[in-house]
Amino acid sequence: MSAGADWIYEANPVYRKSAAESVFEDLRSAIVSGRLTVGTRLPSETHLAGRYGVSRPIVREALRSLQTLGMTQTRTGSGTFVLTDSPRQELRYGGYSARDLMEARPFVEVPAAGWAALRRTDQQVARMMKLCGEMDQQEDLHKWVLLDCEFHSAIAEASGNSLFAKVIADARDSVSQQSELLNLMAHRRVASNIEHRKIAEAIEAGSEDGARQAMEAHLGKVKQAVTSIMGDDAR
């Protein structure tokens, strides 16, 4: 039996709170170290879920992020295969690259937050605060990512500018992929919760400058996390 086959059939249950992070790191480590060589077909989601002692959705989260890094590729009807032992030079999330998002989001979301502080309704503020509370309590990574995207969409909608709202809606899938990857690799969820609440509180207070500054700080931290993963290639 090959080293790769040995790895595949070893039992390695995960009991940590962040199970998706553990699965992702173990799979990535196996690829980087060469225990899973380029061209290897990974076991099915069901098999991997049994190996780690987690649910299939958790395995799916880990596999999505490996594919985002370009280290694996899922082929319909064939399975998931190892493509490379290192992340691709240009990180892409669906139709947009990491650079696309980093360059464009500050020009949309910073002013959107400022306008939201001036134009938001009580119902919109209540929605943002509710989302902050739900993100604080949410331990499921994929569900947290959905709430994260909903929060940013809510701000764009509260800005009263339909173009801002349309741009954020168009980039939603790419932003969600980035958010999921950063939470697995850069442990951003707790920090993001704090940053989100600062944005929401500034909007609630009607502080245009405060909302703009809080959003700018948040996106700056996201940029730092992306560049820490990809280095100069993400700039």
KEKE-305168 format. One line per 2 residues: their letters; for each residue x, y, z of C-alpha. Coordinates in nm, 2 decimals. Layout:
BEGIN
a	X/Y/Z | ... .
***
This chain:
BEGIN
ms	0.00/0.00/0.00 | 0.14/0.34/-0.10 .
ag	0.20/0.63/0.14 | -0.10/0.81/0.00 .
ad	-0.32/0.51/0.05 | -0.19/0.47/0.41 .
wi	-0.29/0.84/0.47 | -0.63/0.79/0.32 .
ye	-0.73/0.50/0.53 | -0.59/0.62/0.87 .
an	-0.85/0.72/1.12 | -0.81/1.07/1.24 .
pv	-1.12/1.20/1.41 | -1.15/1.57/1.48 .
yr	-1.30/1.69/1.80 | -1.20/2.06/1.79 .
ks	-1.46/2.33/1.79 | -1.35/2.45/1.45 .
aa	-1.38/2.12/1.27 | -1.37/2.27/0.92 .
es	-1.04/2.44/1.00 | -0.89/2.12/1.13 .
vf	-0.99/1.92/0.82 | -0.87/2.19/0.59 .
ed	-0.53/2.22/0.76 | -0.48/1.84/0.77 .
lr	-0.56/1.80/0.40 | -0.35/2.10/0.30 .
sa	-0.06/1.97/0.51 | -0.08/1.63/0.35 .
iv	-0.06/1.79/0.00 | 0.22/2.03/0.09 .
sg	0.43/1.75/0.25 | 0.38/1.52/-0.04 .
rl	0.18/1.25/0.14 | -0.09/1.33/-0.11 .
tv	0.09/1.37/-0.44 | -0.01/1.57/-0.74 .
gt	-0.27/1.37/-0.94 | -0.40/1.18/-0.64 .
rl	-0.78/1.15/-0.63 | -0.91/1.23/-0.29 .
ps	-1.16/1.00/-0.12 | -1.53/1.09/-0.14 .
et	-1.69/1.34/0.10 | -1.85/1.05/0.28 .
hl	-1.52/0.87/0.33 | -1.34/1.19/0.45 .
ag	-1.63/1.27/0.68 | -1.59/0.92/0.84 .
ry	-1.21/0.96/0.86 | -1.23/1.28/1.05 .
gv	-1.55/1.21/1.24 | -1.73/1.52/1.11 .
sr	-2.03/1.59/0.88 | -2.01/1.61/0.50 .
pi	-2.08/1.99/0.50 | -1.77/2.04/0.71 .
vr	-1.56/1.84/0.46 | -1.72/2.03/0.18 .
ea	-1.61/2.36/0.33 | -1.25/2.24/0.35 .
lr	-1.26/2.12/-0.01 | -1.40/2.44/-0.13 .
sl	-1.11/2.64/0.02 | -0.85/2.40/-0.12 .
qt	-1.00/2.45/-0.46 | -1.00/2.83/-0.41 .
lg	-0.63/2.81/-0.34 | -0.60/2.61/-0.67 .
mt	-0.45/2.31/-0.49 | -0.73/2.08/-0.59 .
qt	-0.99/2.05/-0.86 | -1.33/1.89/-0.84 .
rt	-1.44/1.73/-1.17 | -1.81/1.64/-1.20 .
gs	-1.86/1.27/-1.20 | -1.49/1.20/-1.13 .
gt	-1.41/1.34/-0.79 | -1.16/1.58/-0.64 .
fv	-0.79/1.57/-0.75 | -0.47/1.72/-0.62 .
lt	-0.34/1.97/-0.88 | -0.04/2.13/-0.70 .
ds	0.14/2.13/-0.36 | 0.13/2.51/-0.34 .
pr	-0.13/2.78/-0.39 | -0.16/2.93/-0.73 .
qe	0.00/3.27/-0.79 | -0.32/3.46/-0.85 .
lr	-0.59/3.38/-0.60 | -0.94/3.38/-0.76 .
yg	-1.29/3.35/-0.62 | -1.51/3.26/-0.91 .
gy	-1.52/3.55/-1.15 | -1.30/3.79/-0.95 .
sa	-0.94/3.78/-0.83 | -0.82/3.88/-0.48 .
rd	-0.67/4.19/-0.64 | -1.01/4.28/-0.80 .
lm	-1.19/4.26/-0.46 | -0.91/4.45/-0.27 .
ea	-0.90/4.73/-0.52 | -1.27/4.77/-0.57 .
rp	-1.44/4.71/-0.23 | -1.30/5.02/-0.06 .
fv	-1.45/5.25/-0.33 | -1.79/5.09/-0.29 .
ev	-1.83/4.98/0.07 | -1.66/5.27/0.25 .
pa	-1.89/5.54/0.10 | -2.18/5.30/0.12 .
ag	-2.13/5.28/0.50 | -2.11/5.65/0.52 .
wa	-2.43/5.70/0.33 | -2.60/5.43/0.54 .
al	-2.52/5.62/0.85 | -2.71/5.92/0.71 .
rr	-3.00/5.74/0.54 | -3.06/5.42/0.73 .
td	-3.40/5.34/0.87 | -3.47/5.20/1.22 .
qq	-3.56/4.87/1.06 | -3.23/4.85/0.87 .
va	-3.03/4.93/1.18 | -3.22/4.66/1.37 .
rm	-3.14/4.41/1.09 | -2.77/4.49/1.11 .
mk	-2.76/4.46/1.49 | -2.95/4.13/1.46 .
lc	-2.70/4.00/1.21 | -2.41/4.10/1.44 .
ge	-2.57/3.91/1.72 | -2.62/3.60/1.50 .
md	-2.26/3.61/1.38 | -2.14/3.63/1.74 .
qq	-2.33/3.31/1.82 | -2.27/3.12/1.50 .
ed	-2.01/2.84/1.52 | -2.09/2.69/1.18 .
lh	-1.84/2.84/0.93 | -2.06/2.83/0.62 .
kw	-2.36/2.97/0.80 | -2.14/3.25/0.94 .
vl	-2.01/3.33/0.59 | -2.37/3.37/0.47 .
ld	-2.45/3.61/0.76 | -2.13/3.80/0.68 .
ce	-2.24/3.85/0.32 | -2.59/3.95/0.43 .
fh	-2.44/4.21/0.67 | -2.24/4.37/0.39 .
sa	-2.55/4.36/0.16 | -2.76/4.52/0.43 .
ia	-2.52/4.82/0.45 | -2.52/4.87/0.08 .
ea	-2.90/4.86/0.08 | -2.92/5.11/0.37 .
sg	-2.70/5.35/0.17 | -2.99/5.42/-0.05 .
ns	-2.77/5.39/-0.36 | -2.90/5.11/-0.59 .
lf	-2.57/5.09/-0.77 | -2.38/5.02/-0.45 .
ak	-2.63/4.75/-0.37 | -2.60/4.60/-0.72 .
vi	-2.22/4.58/-0.71 | -2.22/4.41/-0.37 .
ad	-2.49/4.16/-0.49 | -2.28/4.08/-0.80 .
ar	-1.97/4.02/-0.60 | -2.15/3.82/-0.32 .
ds	-2.03/3.47/-0.43 | -1.67/3.58/-0.46 .
vs	-1.68/3.76/-0.13 | -1.82/3.46/0.04 .
qq	-1.55/3.24/-0.10 | -1.28/3.48/0.02 .
se	-1.45/3.50/0.37 | -1.46/3.13/0.40 .
ll	-1.09/3.09/0.31 | -0.98/3.37/0.54 .
nl	-1.17/3.21/0.83 | -1.00/2.88/0.77 .
ma	-0.65/3.01/0.71 | -0.63/3.34/0.90 .
hr	-0.88/3.28/1.18 | -1.06/3.60/1.11 .
rv	-1.41/3.53/1.24 | -1.39/3.67/1.59 .
as	-1.20/3.98/1.48 | -1.45/4.03/1.20 .
ni	-1.74/4.01/1.45 | -1.58/4.30/1.65 .
eh	-1.52/4.50/1.33 | -1.87/4.44/1.20 .
rk	-2.03/4.56/1.53 | -1.82/4.88/1.52 .
ia	-1.95/4.95/1.17 | -2.31/4.88/1.27 .
ea	-2.28/5.10/1.59 | -2.14/5.39/1.39 .
ie	-2.43/5.36/1.14 | -2.68/5.34/1.43 .
ag	-2.53/5.66/1.57 | -2.56/5.84/1.24 .
se	-2.19/5.90/1.22 | -2.09/5.92/0.86 .
dg	-1.72/5.96/0.94 | -1.73/5.69/1.20 .
ar	-1.90/5.44/0.97 | -1.66/5.51/0.69 .
qa	-1.35/5.48/0.92 | -1.49/5.15/1.07 .
me	-1.55/5.00/0.72 | -1.21/5.12/0.60 .
ah	-1.04/4.96/0.90 | -1.23/4.63/0.84 .
lg	-1.14/4.61/0.47 | -0.78/4.69/0.56 .
kv	-0.77/4.39/0.80 | -0.91/4.17/0.52 .
kq	-0.64/4.29/0.29 | -0.37/4.22/0.54 .
av	-0.51/3.86/0.58 | -0.52/3.80/0.21 .
ts	-0.16/3.93/0.16 | -0.04/3.72/0.45 .
im	-0.16/3.41/0.26 | -0.06/3.51/-0.09 .
gd	0.22/3.76/-0.04 | 0.30/4.01/-0.31 .
da	0.09/3.81/-0.56 | -0.22/3.93/-0.39 .
r	-0.13/4.30/-0.43 .
***
